[in-house]
Amino acid sequence: MTDALILSGILLAIVLLTHVGRHKVRIVLLVLPFLTCGTIGYLVLADMNVTTPNLMAAVVGTAVGVA
């Protein structure tokens, strides 16, 4: 539950800071989604145990995404 609240807070802050009002297109606005995904991915995956079902789900999801 705590992870979901932290994730929601991060996403809300990013949306409010970058999409409300008029802003010029800057490199920060283009790179910010990648940094956010990387940070959240690290926080979620750092404590994940690598088991066969988890690995198979990742492989299947990657294959479907590529296809």
GIPELIN-V445132 format. One record per pair of residues at least 24 apart in sequence whose ideal C-beta (glycine too) atoms are under 10 Angstrom apart, sorted by the first residue. I is the first residue (numbers start at 0). J is the second residue. D is the distance in whole Angstrom. If there is no record, write none. Layout:
# GIPELIN-V445132
i/j/d
I/J/D
I/J/D
This chain:
# GIPELIN-V445132
i/j/d
2/39/9
2/42/7
2/43/7
2/46/9
5/39/9
5/42/8
6/35/10
6/39/6
6/42/8
6/43/8
9/35/7
9/38/8
9/39/7
9/42/9
10/35/8
10/39/8
